Structure formats: C-alpha cells, structure tokens
Amino acid sequence: MVYYRVNVAVTGRVTSCEITRTSGSQSLDEGTCAIFRDRMIYDPARDSSGRPVPGVDTGHETWVRP
C-alpha cells in the first residue's frame, strides 16, 4: 500500500504528487505518482461561488500483482 498527496489545479489536472508513506518499493511509489500526473483528471474543488479553485487529494492505493 502506498499513501500519497496530490495537488490539483483548477483544470482538474494533477500538478504535483508526494508519497507520504512508501510502499517499500521505489518503482511502485514512482509509478503511483506517474499515473496520477499522466492520467488522472479530477473534478476541481470549488469555492463558495462555485468557481474552480486549486485543491488537494490524499489517499492510498493497494497494488496487487497479477
């Protein structure tokens, strides 16, 4: 399991990724951030007027070998 923190732009694209707790595998940690940066598009956070604002997402992923 790898824990992460990503910053999300007003466009919904990930602008940065940080591993907050390593999986113990550098390749899994790096791959997790690469997937978020290259493939994830979020519905951006919104302010009280409904305008998109930068946001943050935290969580974890569990990788299973086939």
mmCIF file as Biopython writes it, N, C-alpha, C and O atoms, coordinates in Angstrom:
data_model
#
loop_
_atom_site.group_PDB
_atom_site.id
_atom_site.type_symbol
_atom_site.label_atom_id
_atom_site.label_alt_id
_atom_site.label_comp_id
_atom_site.label_asym_id
_atom_site.label_entity_id
_atom_site.label_seq_id
_atom_site.pdbx_PDB_ins_code
_atom_site.Cartn_x
_atom_site.Cartn_y
_atom_site.Cartn_z
_atom_site.occupancy
_atom_site.B_iso_or_equiv
_atom_site.auth_seq_id
_atom_site.auth_asym_id
_atom_site.pdbx_PDB_model_num
ATOM 1   N N  . MET A ? 1  ? 0.856   -1.168  0.000   1.0 0.0 1  A 1 
ATOM 2   C CA . MET A ? 1  ? 0.000   0.000   0.000   1.0 0.0 1  A 1 
ATOM 3   C C  . MET A ? 1  ? 0.902   1.231   0.000   1.0 0.0 1  A 1 
ATOM 4   O O  . MET A ? 1  ? 1.880   1.296   0.745   1.0 0.0 1  A 1 
ATOM 5   N N  . VAL A ? 2  ? 0.566   2.196   -0.835  1.0 0.0 2  A 1 
ATOM 6   C CA . VAL A ? 2  ? 1.319   3.441   -0.924  1.0 0.0 2  A 1 
ATOM 7   C C  . VAL A ? 2  ? 0.362   4.597   -0.628  1.0 0.0 2  A 1 
ATOM 8   O O  . VAL A ? 2  ? -0.746  4.644   -1.164  1.0 0.0 2  A 1 
ATOM 9   N N  . TYR A ? 3  ? 0.790   5.522   0.221   1.0 0.0 3  A 1 
ATOM 10  C CA . TYR A ? 3  ? -0.011  6.696   0.579   1.0 0.0 3  A 1 
ATOM 11  C C  . TYR A ? 3  ? 0.523   7.906   -0.179  1.0 0.0 3  A 1 
ATOM 12  O O  . TYR A ? 3  ? 1.732   8.066   -0.339  1.0 0.0 3  A 1 
ATOM 13  N N  . TYR A ? 4  ? -0.385  8.749   -0.640  1.0 0.0 4  A 1 
ATOM 14  C CA . TYR A ? 4  ? 0.008   9.873   -1.482  1.0 0.0 4  A 1 
ATOM 15  C C  . TYR A ? 4  ? -0.736  11.150  -1.104  1.0 0.0 4  A 1 
ATOM 16  O O  . TYR A ? 4  ? -1.732  11.137  -0.380  1.0 0.0 4  A 1 
ATOM 17  N N  . ARG A ? 5  ? -0.205  12.248  -1.630  1.0 0.0 5  A 1 
ATOM 18  C CA . ARG A ? 5  ? -0.850  13.566  -1.553  1.0 0.0 5  A 1 
ATOM 19  C C  . ARG A ? 5  ? -0.633  14.205  -2.908  1.0 0.0 5  A 1 
ATOM 20  O O  . ARG A ? 5  ? 0.505   14.301  -3.367  1.0 0.0 5  A 1 
ATOM 21  N N  . VAL A ? 6  ? -1.704  14.646  -3.560  1.0 0.0 6  A 1 
ATOM 22  C CA . VAL A ? 6  ? -1.585  15.315  -4.848  1.0 0.0 6  A 1 
ATOM 23  C C  . VAL A ? 6  ? -2.203  16.702  -4.781  1.0 0.0 6  A 1 
ATOM 24  O O  . VAL A ? 6  ? -3.198  16.924  -4.090  1.0 0.0 6  A 1 
ATOM 25  N N  . ASN A ? 7  ? -1.603  17.623  -5.503  1.0 0.0 7  A 1 
ATOM 26  C CA . ASN A ? 7  ? -2.161  18.954  -5.682  1.0 0.0 7  A 1 
ATOM 27  C C  . ASN A ? 7  ? -2.866  18.970  -7.032  1.0 0.0 7  A 1 
ATOM 28  O O  . ASN A ? 7  ? -2.345  18.472  -8.029  1.0 0.0 7  A 1 
ATOM 29  N N  . VAL A ? 8  ? -4.063  19.552  -7.041  1.0 0.0 8  A 1 
ATOM 30  C CA . VAL A ? 8  ? -4.903  19.556  -8.236  1.0 0.0 8  A 1 
ATOM 31  C C  . VAL A ? 8  ? -5.147  21.002  -8.660  1.0 0.0 8  A 1 
ATOM 32  O O  . VAL A ? 8  ? -5.544  21.841  -7.850  1.0 0.0 8  A 1 
ATOM 33  N N  . ALA A ? 9  ? -4.902  21.281  -9.946  1.0 0.0 9  A 1 
ATOM 34  C CA . ALA A ? 9  ? -5.110  22.623  -10.492 1.0 0.0 9  A 1 
ATOM 35  C C  . ALA A ? 9  ? -6.593  22.878  -10.736 1.0 0.0 9  A 1 
ATOM 36  O O  . ALA A ? 9  ? -7.411  21.965  -10.634 1.0 0.0 9  A 1 
ATOM 37  N N  . VAL A ? 10 ? -6.932  24.116  -11.057 1.0 0.0 10 A 1 
ATOM 38  C CA . VAL A ? 10 ? -8.324  24.472  -11.354 1.0 0.0 10 A 1 
ATOM 39  C C  . VAL A ? 10 ? -8.837  23.737  -12.596 1.0 0.0 10 A 1 
ATOM 40  O O  . VAL A ? 10 ? -10.046 23.629  -12.800 1.0 0.0 10 A 1 
ATOM 41  N N  . THR A ? 11 ? -7.927  23.239  -13.412 1.0 0.0 11 A 1 
ATOM 42  C CA . THR A ? 11 ? -8.296  22.479  -14.610 1.0 0.0 11 A 1 
ATOM 43  C C  . THR A ? 11 ? -8.632  21.023  -14.275 1.0 0.0 11 A 1 
ATOM 44  O O  . THR A ? 11 ? -9.169  20.301  -15.114 1.0 0.0 11 A 1 
ATOM 45  N N  . GLY A ? 12 ? -8.316  20.595  -13.052 1.0 0.0 12 A 1 
ATOM 46  C CA . GLY A ? 12 ? -8.526  19.209  -12.653 1.0 0.0 12 A 1 
ATOM 47  C C  . GLY A ? 12 ? -7.302  18.330  -12.841 1.0 0.0 12 A 1 
ATOM 48  O O  . GLY A ? 12 ? -7.313  17.161  -12.456 1.0 0.0 12 A 1 
ATOM 49  N N  . ARG A ? 13 ? -6.246  18.879  -13.428 1.0 0.0 13 A 1 
ATOM 50  C CA . ARG A ? 13 ? -5.021  18.109  -13.645 1.0 0.0 13 A 1 
ATOM 51  C C  . ARG A ? 13 ? -4.155  18.120  -12.387 1.0 0.0 13 A 1 
ATOM 52  O O  . ARG A ? 13 ? -4.118  19.102  -11.646 1.0 0.0 13 A 1 
ATOM 53  N N  . VAL A ? 14 ? -3.460  17.006  -12.165 1.0 0.0 14 A 1 
ATOM 54  C CA . VAL A ? 14 ? -2.544  16.897  -11.025 1.0 0.0 14 A 1 
ATOM 55  C C  . VAL A ? 14 ? -1.286  17.677  -11.356 1.0 0.0 14 A 1 
ATOM 56  O O  . VAL A ? 14 ? -0.668  17.465  -12.399 1.0 0.0 14 A 1 
ATOM 57  N N  . THR A ? 15 ? -0.904  18.594  -10.448 1.0 0.0 15 A 1 
ATOM 58  C CA . THR A ? 15 ? 0.288   19.412  -10.669 1.0 0.0 15 A 1 
ATOM 59  C C  . THR A ? 15 ? 1.490   18.902  -9.906  1.0 0.0 15 A 1 
ATOM 60  O O  . THR A ? 15 ? 2.628   19.184  -10.281 1.0 0.0 15 A 1 
ATOM 61  N N  . SER A ? 16 ? 1.252   18.146  -8.830  1.0 0.0 16 A 1 
ATOM 62  C CA . SER A ? 16 ? 2.369   17.555  -8.099  1.0 0.0 16 A 1 
ATOM 63  C C  . SER A ? 16 ? 1.860   16.367  -7.297  1.0 0.0 16 A 1 
ATOM 64  O O  . SER A ? 16 ? 0.677   16.266  -6.971  1.0 0.0 16 A 1 
ATOM 65  N N  . CYS A ? 17 ? 2.788   15.477  -6.993  1.0 0.0 17 A 1 
ATOM 66  C CA . CYS A ? 17 ? 2.452   14.268  -6.244  1.0 0.0 17 A 1 
ATOM 67  C C  . CYS A ? 17 ? 3.573   14.008  -5.249  1.0 0.0 17 A 1 
ATOM 68  O O  . CYS A ? 17 ? 4.754   14.113  -5.578  1.0 0.0 17 A 1 
ATOM 69  N N  . GLU A ? 18 ? 3.182   13.670  -4.034  1.0 0.0 18 A 1 
ATOM 70  C CA . GLU A ? 18 ? 4.136   13.358  -2.974  1.0 0.0 18 A 1 
ATOM 71  C C  . GLU A ? 18 ? 3.725   12.034  -2.336  1.0 0.0 18 A 1 
ATOM 72  O O  . GLU A ? 18 ? 2.550   11.830  -2.031  1.0 0.0 18 A 1 
ATOM 73  N N  . ILE A ? 19 ? 4.671   11.151  -2.138  1.0 0.0 19 A 1 
ATOM 74  C CA . ILE A ? 19 ? 4.413   9.912   -1.421  1.0 0.0 19 A 1 
ATOM 75  C C  . ILE A ? 19 ? 4.573   10.217  0.061   1.0 0.0 19 A 1 
ATOM 76  O O  . ILE A ? 19 ? 5.642   10.633  0.507   1.0 0.0 19 A 1 
ATOM 77  N N  . THR A ? 20 ? 3.504   10.008  0.821   1.0 0.0 20 A 1 
ATOM 78  C CA . THR A ? 20 ? 3.543   10.328  2.251   1.0 0.0 20 A 1 
ATOM 79  C C  . THR A ? 20 ? 3.881   9.118   3.109   1.0 0.0 20 A 1 
ATOM 80  O O  . THR A ? 20 ? 4.325   9.263   4.248   1.0 0.0 20 A 1 
ATOM 81  N N  . ARG A ? 21 ? 3.669   7.921   2.560   1.0 0.0 21 A 1 
ATOM 82  C CA . ARG A ? 21 ? 4.129   6.692   3.219   1.0 0.0 21 A 1 
ATOM 83  C C  . ARG A ? 21 ? 4.457   5.694   2.116   1.0 0.0 21 A 1 
ATOM 84  O O  . ARG A ? 21 ? 3.590   5.304   1.334   1.0 0.0 21 A 1 
ATOM 85  N N  . THR A ? 22 ? 5.697   5.297   2.068   1.0 0.0 22 A 1 
ATOM 86  C CA . THR A ? 22 ? 6.169   4.444   0.989   1.0 0.0 22 A 1 
ATOM 87  C C  . THR A ? 22 ? 5.590   3.039   1.059   1.0 0.0 22 A 1 
ATOM 88  O O  . THR A ? 22 ? 5.238   2.535   2.125   1.0 0.0 22 A 1 
ATOM 89  N N  . SER A ? 23 ? 5.506   2.436   -0.100  1.0 0.0 23 A 1 
ATOM 90  C CA . SER A ? 23 ? 5.091   1.042   -0.199  1.0 0.0 23 A 1 
ATOM 91  C C  . SER A ? 23 ? 6.250   0.110   0.123   1.0 0.0 23 A 1 
ATOM 92  O O  . SER A ? 23 ? 6.063   -1.087  0.338   1.0 0.0 23 A 1 
ATOM 93  N N  . GLY A ? 24 ? 7.445   0.680   0.154   1.0 0.0 24 A 1 
ATOM 94  C CA . GLY A ? 24 ? 8.655   -0.121  0.315   1.0 0.0 24 A 1 
ATOM 95  C C  . GLY A ? 24 ? 9.307   -0.435  -1.018  1.0 0.0 24 A 1 
ATOM 96  O O  . GLY A ? 24 ? 10.394  -1.010  -1.068  1.0 0.0 24 A 1 
ATOM 97  N N  . SER A ? 25 ? 8.636   -0.054  -2.098  1.0 0.0 25 A 1 
ATOM 98  C CA . SER A ? 25 ? 9.155   -0.284  -3.444  1.0 0.0 25 A 1 
ATOM 99  C C  . SER A ? 25 ? 9.246   1.057   -4.159  1.0 0.0 25 A 1 
ATOM 100 O O  . SER A ? 25 ? 8.232   1.719   -4.379  1.0 0.0 25 A 1 
ATOM 101 N N  . GLN A ? 26 ? 10.451  1.454   -4.517  1.0 0.0 26 A 1 
ATOM 102 C CA . GLN A ? 26 ? 10.632  2.728   -5.197  1.0 0.0 26 A 1 
ATOM 103 C C  . GLN A ? 26 ? 9.875   2.756   -6.525  1.0 0.0 26 A 1 
ATOM 104 O O  . GLN A ? 26 ? 9.307   3.786   -6.888  1.0 0.0 26 A 1 
ATOM 105 N N  . SER A ? 27 ? 9.860   1.638   -7.252  1.0 0.0 27 A 1 
ATOM 106 C CA . SER A ? 27 ? 9.175   1.627   -8.547  1.0 0.0 27 A 1 
ATOM 107 C C  . SER A ? 27 ? 7.657   1.770   -8.385  1.0 0.0 27 A 1 
ATOM 108 O O  . SER A ? 27 ? 7.019   2.441   -9.197  1.0 0.0 27 A 1 
ATOM 109 N N  . LEU A ? 28 ? 7.068   1.155   -7.356  1.0 0.0 28 A 1 
ATOM 110 C CA . LEU A ? 28 ? 5.630   1.332   -7.113  1.0 0.0 28 A 1 
ATOM 111 C C  . LEU A ? 28 ? 5.320   2.763   -6.698  1.0 0.0 28 A 1 
ATOM 112 O O  . LEU A ? 28 ? 4.332   3.342   -7.151  1.0 0.0 28 A 1 
ATOM 113 N N  . ASP A ? 29 ? 6.152   3.333   -5.846  1.0 0.0 29 A 1 
ATOM 114 C CA . ASP A ? 29 ? 5.938   4.720   -5.419  1.0 0.0 29 A 1 
ATOM 115 C C  . ASP A ? 29 ? 6.011   5.667   -6.614  1.0 0.0 29 A 1 
ATOM 116 O O  . ASP A ? 29 ? 5.134   6.511   -6.798  1.0 0.0 29 A 1 
ATOM 117 N N  . GLU A ? 30 ? 7.059   5.524   -7.422  1.0 0.0 30 A 1 
ATOM 118 C CA . GLU A ? 30 ? 7.221   6.386   -8.593  1.0 0.0 30 A 1 
ATOM 119 C C  . GLU A ? 30 ? 6.101   6.149   -9.604  1.0 0.0 30 A 1 
ATOM 120 O O  . GLU A ? 30 ? 5.610   7.097   -10.217 1.0 0.0 30 A 1 
ATOM 121 N N  . GLY A ? 31 ? 5.698   4.902   -9.780  1.0 0.0 31 A 1 
ATOM 122 C CA . GLY A ? 31 ? 4.620   4.576   -10.706 1.0 0.0 31 A 1 
ATOM 123 C C  . GLY A ? 31 ? 3.294   5.172   -10.283 1.0 0.0 31 A 1 
ATOM 124 O O  . GLY A ? 31 ? 2.514   5.629   -11.119 1.0 0.0 31 A 1 
ATOM 125 N N  . THR A ? 32 ? 3.039   5.167   -8.980  1.0 0.0 32 A 1 
ATOM 126 C CA . THR A ? 32 ? 1.809   5.763   -8.455  1.0 0.0 32 A 1 
ATOM 127 C C  . THR A ? 32 ? 1.730   7.232   -8.841  1.0 0.0 32 A 1 
ATOM 128 O O  . THR A ? 32 ? 0.709   7.689   -9.356  1.0 0.0 32 A 1 
ATOM 129 N N  . CYS A ? 33 ? 2.808   7.973   -8.594  1.0 0.0 33 A 1 
ATOM 130 C CA . CYS A ? 33 ? 2.803   9.405   -8.935  1.0 0.0 33 A 1 
ATOM 131 C C  . CYS A ? 33 ? 2.736   9.610   -10.444 1.0 0.0 33 A 1 
ATOM 132 O O  . CYS A ? 33 ? 2.076   10.541  -10.905 1.0 0.0 33 A 1 
ATOM 133 N N  . ALA A ? 34 ? 3.395   8.771   -11.213 1.0 0.0 34 A 1 
ATOM 134 C CA . ALA A ? 34 ? 3.348   8.904   -12.671 1.0 0.0 34 A 1 
ATOM 135 C C  . ALA A ? 34 ? 1.921   8.723   -13.184 1.0 0.0 34 A 1 
ATOM 136 O O  . ALA A ? 34 ? 1.471   9.471   -14.052 1.0 0.0 34 A 1 
ATOM 137 N N  . ILE A ? 35 ? 1.216   7.740   -12.653 1.0 0.0 35 A 1 
ATOM 138 C CA . ILE A ? 35 ? -0.180  7.524   -13.064 1.0 0.0 35 A 1 
ATOM 139 C C  . ILE A ? 35 ? -1.035  8.729   -12.720 1.0 0.0 35 A 1 
ATOM 140 O O  . ILE A ? 35 ? -1.837  9.171   -13.544 1.0 0.0 35 A 1 
ATOM 141 N N  . PHE A ? 36 ? -0.879  9.270   -11.517 1.0 0.0 36 A 1 
ATOM 142 C CA . PHE A ? 36 ? -1.669  10.445  -11.134 1.0 0.0 36 A 1 
ATOM 143 C C  . PHE A ? 36 ? -1.362  11.629  -12.032 1.0 0.0 36 A 1 
ATOM 144 O O  . PHE A ? 36 ? -2.281  12.303  -12.498 1.0 0.0 36 A 1 
ATOM 145 N N  . ARG A ? 37 ? -0.076  11.895  -12.285 1.0 0.0 37 A 1 
ATOM 146 C CA . ARG A ? 37 ? 0.292   13.053  -13.114 1.0 0.0 37 A 1 
ATOM 147 C C  . ARG A ? 37 ? -0.151  12.883  -14.563 1.0 0.0 37 A 1 
ATOM 148 O O  . ARG A ? 37 ? -0.596  13.847  -15.186 1.0 0.0 37 A 1 
ATOM 149 N N  . ASP A ? 38 ? -0.036  11.675  -15.109 1.0 0.0 38 A 1 
ATOM 150 C CA . ASP A ? 38 ? -0.265  11.463  -16.533 1.0 0.0 38 A 1 
ATOM 151 C C  . ASP A ? 38 ? -1.714  11.143  -16.892 1.0 0.0 38 A 1 
ATOM 152 O O  . ASP A ? 38 ? -2.150  11.440  -18.005 1.0 0.0 38 A 1 
ATOM 153 N N  . ARG A ? 39 ? -2.467  10.541  -15.970 1.0 0.0 39 A 1 
ATOM 154 C CA . ARG A ? 39 ? -3.777  10.008  -16.353 1.0 0.0 39 A 1 
ATOM 155 C C  . ARG A ? 39 ? -4.970  10.542  -15.572 1.0 0.0 39 A 1 
ATOM 156 O O  . ARG A ? 39 ? -6.098  10.481  -16.062 1.0 0.0 39 A 1 
ATOM 157 N N  . MET A ? 40 ? -4.751  11.055  -14.387 1.0 0.0 40 A 1 
ATOM 158 C CA . MET A ? 40 ? -5.885  11.455  -13.549 1.0 0.0 40 A 1 
ATOM 159 C C  . MET A ? 40 ? -6.374  12.851  -13.903 1.0 0.0 40 A 1 
ATOM 160 O O  . MET A ? 40 ? -5.580  13.773  -14.089 1.0 0.0 40 A 1 
ATOM 161 N N  . ILE A ? 41 ? -7.675  12.994  -13.993 1.0 0.0 41 A 1 
ATOM 162 C CA . ILE A ? 41 ? -8.310  14.305  -14.132 1.0 0.0 41 A 1 
ATOM 163 C C  . ILE A ? 41 ? -9.425  14.355  -13.094 1.0 0.0 41 A 1 
ATOM 164 O O  . ILE A ? 41 ? -10.355 13.549  -13.116 1.0 0.0 41 A 1 
ATOM 165 N N  . TYR A ? 42 ? -9.313  15.299  -12.206 1.0 0.0 42 A 1 
ATOM 166 C CA . TYR A ? 42 ? -10.285 15.469  -11.123 1.0 0.0 42 A 1 
ATOM 167 C C  . TYR A ? 42 ? -11.362 16.466  -11.510 1.0 0.0 42 A 1 
ATOM 168 O O  . TYR A ? 42 ? -11.161 17.301  -12.393 1.0 0.0 42 A 1 
ATOM 169 N N  . ASP A ? 43 ? -12.485 16.375  -10.856 1.0 0.0 43 A 1 
ATOM 170 C CA . ASP A ? 43 ? -13.456 17.454  -10.856 1.0 0.0 43 A 1 
ATOM 171 C C  . ASP A ? 43 ? -12.886 18.445  -9.845  1.0 0.0 43 A 1 
ATOM 172 O O  . ASP A ? 43 ? -12.815 18.117  -8.661  1.0 0.0 43 A 1 
ATOM 173 N N  . PRO A ? 44 ? -12.480 19.630  -10.260 1.0 0.0 44 A 1 
ATOM 174 C CA . PRO A ? 44 ? -11.776 20.532  -9.345  1.0 0.0 44 A 1 
ATOM 175 C C  . PRO A ? 44 ? -12.628 20.963  -8.150  1.0 0.0 44 A 1 
ATOM 176 O O  . PRO A ? 44 ? -13.858 20.976  -8.205  1.0 0.0 44 A 1 
ATOM 177 N N  . ALA A ? 45 ? -11.934 21.312  -7.079  1.0 0.0 45 A 1 
ATOM 178 C CA . ALA A ? 45 ? -12.609 21.884  -5.914  1.0 0.0 45 A 1 
ATOM 179 C C  . ALA A ? 45 ? -13.249 23.209  -6.339  1.0 0.0 45 A 1 
ATOM 180 O O  . ALA A ? 45 ? -12.856 23.807  -7.340  1.0 0.0 45 A 1 
ATOM 181 N N  . ARG A ? 46 ? -14.227 23.649  -5.575  1.0 0.0 46 A 1 
ATOM 182 C CA . ARG A ? 46 ? -14.911 24.905  -5.910  1.0 0.0 46 A 1 
ATOM 183 C C  . ARG A ? 46 ? -15.052 25.773  -4.669  1.0 0.0 46 A 1 
ATOM 184 O O  . ARG A ? 46 ? -15.213 25.280  -3.553  1.0 0.0 46 A 1 
ATOM 185 N N  . ASP A ? 47 ? -14.988 27.075  -4.899  1.0 0.0 47 A 1 
ATOM 186 C CA . ASP A ? 47 ? -15.177 27.990  -3.777  1.0 0.0 47 A 1 
ATOM 187 C C  . ASP A ? 47 ? -16.673 28.195  -3.531  1.0 0.0 47 A 1 
ATOM 188 O O  . ASP A ? 47 ? -17.512 27.568  -4.177  1.0 0.0 47 A 1 
ATOM 189 N N  . SER A ? 48 ? -16.987 29.068  -2.602  1.0 0.0 48 A 1 
ATOM 190 C CA . SER A ? 48 ? -18.399 29.268  -2.220  1.0 0.0 48 A 1 
ATOM 191 C C  . SER A ? 48 ? -19.243 29.853  -3.353  1.0 0.0 48 A 1 
ATOM 192 O O  . SER A ? 48 ? -20.471 29.780  -3.318  1.0 0.0 48 A 1 
ATOM 193 N N  . SER A ? 49 ? -18.579 30.435  -4.359  1.0 0.0 49 A 1 
ATOM 194 C CA . SER A ? 49 ? -19.297 30.969  -5.520  1.0 0.0 49 A 1 
ATOM 195 C C  . SER A ? 49 ? -19.382 29.967  -6.664  1.0 0.0 49 A 1 
ATOM 196 O O  . SER A ? 49 ? -19.955 30.260  -7.714  1.0 0.0 49 A 1 
ATOM 197 N N  . GLY A ? 50 ? -18.810 28.789  -6.457  1.0 0.0 50 A 1 
ATOM 198 C CA . GLY A ? 50 ? -18.854 27.759  -7.486  1.0 0.0 50 A 1 
ATOM 199 C C  . GLY A ? 50 ? -17.719 27.805  -8.481  1.0 0.0 50 A 1 
ATOM 200 O O  . GLY A ? 50 ? -17.693 27.023  -9.432  1.0 0.0 50 A 1 
ATOM 201 N N  . ARG A ? 51 ? -16.773 28.719  -8.273  1.0 0.0 51 A 1 
ATOM 202 C CA . ARG A ? 51 ? -15.626 28.811  -9.179  1.0 0.0 51 A 1 
ATOM 203 C C  . ARG A ? 51 ? -14.586 27.750  -8.848  1.0 0.0 51 A 1 
ATOM 204 O O  . ARG A ? 51 ? -14.347 27.480  -7.671  1.0 0.0 51 A 1 
ATOM 205 N N  . PRO A ? 52 ? -13.955 27.136  -9.862  1.0 0.0 52 A 1 
ATOM 206 C CA . PRO A ? 52 ? -12.904 26.153  -9.607  1.0 0.0 52 A 1 
ATOM 207 C C  . PRO A ? 52 ? -11.719 26.790  -8.886  1.0 0.0 52 A 1 
ATOM 208 O O  . PRO A ? 52 ? -11.307 27.906  -9.205  1.0 0.0 52 A 1 
ATOM 209 N N  . VAL A ? 53 ? -11.181 26.063  -7.910  1.0 0.0 53 A 1 
ATOM 210 C CA . VAL A ? 53 ? -10.002 26.509  -7.160  1.0 0.0 53 A 1 
ATOM 211 C C  . VAL A ? 53 ? -9.042  25.327  -7.043  1.0 0.0 53 A 1 
ATOM 212 O O  . VAL A ? 53 ? -9.462  24.175  -7.149  1.0 0.0 53 A 1 
ATOM 213 N N  . PRO A ? 54 ? -7.748  25.605  -6.823  1.0 0.0 54 A 1 
ATOM 214 C CA . PRO A ? 54 ? -6.803  24.514  -6.612  1.0 0.0 54 A 1 
ATOM 215 C C  . PRO A ? 54 ? -7.214  23.691  -5.396  1.0 0.0 54 A 1 
ATOM 216 O O  . PRO A ? 54 ? -7.797  24.217  -4.448  1.0 0.0 54 A 1 
ATOM 217 N N  . GLY A ? 55 ? -6.909  22.405  -5.431  1.0 0.0 55 A 1 
ATOM 218 C CA . GLY A ? 55 ? -7.276  21.529  -4.326  1.0 0.0 55 A 1 
ATOM 219 C C  . GLY A ? 55 ? -6.199  20.509  -4.031  1.0 0.0 55 A 1 
ATOM 220 O O  . GLY A ? 55 ? -5.157  20.469  -4.686  1.0 0.0 55 A 1 
ATOM 221 N N  . VAL A ? 56 ? -6.468  19.691  -3.041  1.0 0.0 56 A 1 
ATOM 222 C CA . VAL A ? 56 ? -5.545  18.646  -2.599  1.0 0.0 56 A 1 
ATOM 223 C C  . VAL A ? 56 ? -6.346  17.366  -2.407  1.0 0.0 56 A 1 
ATOM 224 O O  . VAL A ? 56 ? -7.482  17.395  -1.933  1.0 0.0 56 A 1 
ATOM 225 N N  . ASP A ? 57 ? -5.743  16.249  -2.778  1.0 0.0 57 A 1 
ATOM 226 C CA . ASP A ? 57 ? -6.342  14.939  -2.517  1.0 0.0 57 A 1 
ATOM 227 C C  . ASP A ? 57 ? -5.292  14.081  -1.830  1.0 0.0 57 A 1 
ATOM 228 O O  . ASP A ? 57 ? -4.120  14.101  -2.205  1.0 0.0 57 A 1 
ATOM 229 N N  . THR A ? 58 ? -5.711  13.341  -0.838  1.0 0.0 58 A 1 
ATOM 230 C CA . THR A ? 58 ? -4.836  12.390  -0.168  1.0 0.0 58 A 1 
ATOM 231 C C  . THR A ? 58 ? -5.521  11.035  -0.149  1.0 0.0 58 A 1 
ATOM 232 O O  . THR A ? 58 ? -6.747  10.940  -0.197  1.0 0.0 58 A 1 
ATOM 233 N N  . GLY A ? 59 ? -4.723  10.012  -0.078  1.0 0.0 59 A 1 
ATOM 234 C CA . GLY A ? 59 ? -5.298  8.682   -0.033  1.0 0.0 59 A 1 
ATOM 235 C C  . GLY A ? 59 ? -4.228  7.619   -0.123  1.0 0.0 59 A 1 
ATOM 236 O O  . GLY A ? 59 ? -3.048  7.866   0.123   1.0 0.0 59 A 1 
ATOM 237 N N  . HIS A ? 60 ? -4.672  6.431   -0.483  1.0 0.0 60 A 1 
ATOM 238 C CA . HIS A ? 60 ? -3.728  5.330   -0.638  1.0 0.0 60 A 1 
ATOM 239 C C  . HIS A ? 60 ? -4.187  4.390   -1.748  1.0 0.0 60 A 1 
ATOM 240 O O  . HIS A ? 60 ? -5.372  4.316   -2.072  1.0 0.0 60 A 1 
ATOM 241 N N  . GLU A ? 61 ? -3.244  3.694   -2.306  1.0 0.0 61 A 1 
ATOM 242 C CA . GLU A ? 61 ? -3.510  2.705   -3.337  1.0 0.0 61 A 1 
ATOM 243 C C  . GLU A ? 61 ? -2.880  1.389   -2.912  1.0 0.0 61 A 1 
ATOM 244 O O  . GLU A ? 61 ? -1.789  1.363   -2.343  1.0 0.0 61 A 1 
ATOM 245 N N  . THR A ? 62 ? -3.572  0.313   -3.193  1.0 0.0 62 A 1 
ATOM 246 C CA . THR A ? 62 ? -3.034  -1.018  -2.961  1.0 0.0 62 A 1 
ATOM 247 C C  . THR A ? 62 ? -2.793  -1.668  -4.307  1.0 0.0 62 A 1 
ATOM 248 O O  . THR A ? 62 ? -3.714  -1.812  -5.111  1.0 0.0 62 A 1 
ATOM 249 N N  . TRP A ? 63 ? -1.568  -2.055  -4.549  1.0 0.0 63 A 1 
ATOM 250 C CA . TRP A ? 63 ? -1.205  -2.699  -5.803  1.0 0.0 63 A 1 
ATOM 251 C C  . TRP A ? 63 ? -1.102  -4.199  -5.588  1.0 0.0 63 A 1 
ATOM 252 O O  . TRP A ? 63 ? -0.526  -4.663  -4.605  1.0 0.0 63 A 1 
ATOM 253 N N  . VAL A ? 64 ? -1.672  -4.951  -6.526  1.0 0.0 64 A 1 
ATOM 254 C CA . VAL A ? 64 ? -1.685  -6.418  -6.441  1.0 0.0 64 A 1 
ATOM 255 C C  . VAL A ? 64 ? -1.064  -6.968  -7.722  1.0 0.0 64 A 1 
ATOM 256 O O  . VAL A ? 64 ? -1.435  -6.574  -8.828  1.0 0.0 64 A 1 
ATOM 257 N N  . ARG A ? 65 ? -0.129  -7.871  -7.554  1.0 0.0 65 A 1 
ATOM 258 C CA . ARG A ? 65 ? 0.474   -8.495  -8.738  1.0 0.0 65 A 1 
ATOM 259 C C  . ARG A ? 65 ? -0.514  -9.474  -9.353  1.0 0.0 65 A 1 
ATOM 260 O O  . ARG A ? 65 ? -1.237  -10.178 -8.649  1.0 0.0 65 A 1 
ATOM 261 N N  . PRO A ? 66 ? -0.528  -9.502  -10.720 1.0 0.0 66 A 1 
ATOM 262 C CA . PRO A ? 66 ? -1.437  -10.448 -11.379 1.0 0.0 66 A 1 
ATOM 263 C C  . PRO A ? 66 ? -0.999  -11.892 -11.171 1.0 0.0 66 A 1 
ATOM 264 O O  . PRO A ? 66 ? -1.655  -12.812 -11.659 1.0 0.0 66 A 1 
#
